Amino acid sequence: MKWYNDMTEQQKQSFQKVIAVCVVASIIILLIPIVMHFFL
């Protein structure tokens, strides 16, 4: 994780935002079929 420690604070914050968006997007993508299955 040397590359992460070499980042500036602003780079770390934007990197964490990207990770958060990816996690949220993957959860939504996984939940859509489950939700559709319950309602249809």
C-alpha positions, 0 to 999 in steps of 0.5 A, spaced: 500 500 500 505 504 498 502 508 493 496 509 497 501 512 503 504 516 497 497 520 495 496 527 498 490 528 502 485 530 497 487 524 492 486 520 498 479 523 499 477 522 492 480 515 492 475 513 497 469 516 494 470 512 488 471 506 492 464 508 496 461 509 489 463 502 486 461 499 493 454 502 492 453 501 485 455 493 486 450 493 492 444 496 487 446 491 481 446 485 486 439 488 489 435 489 483 434 482 481 432 480 488 427 486 489 424 485 482 423 477 484 419 480 490 415 484 486 414 481 480 
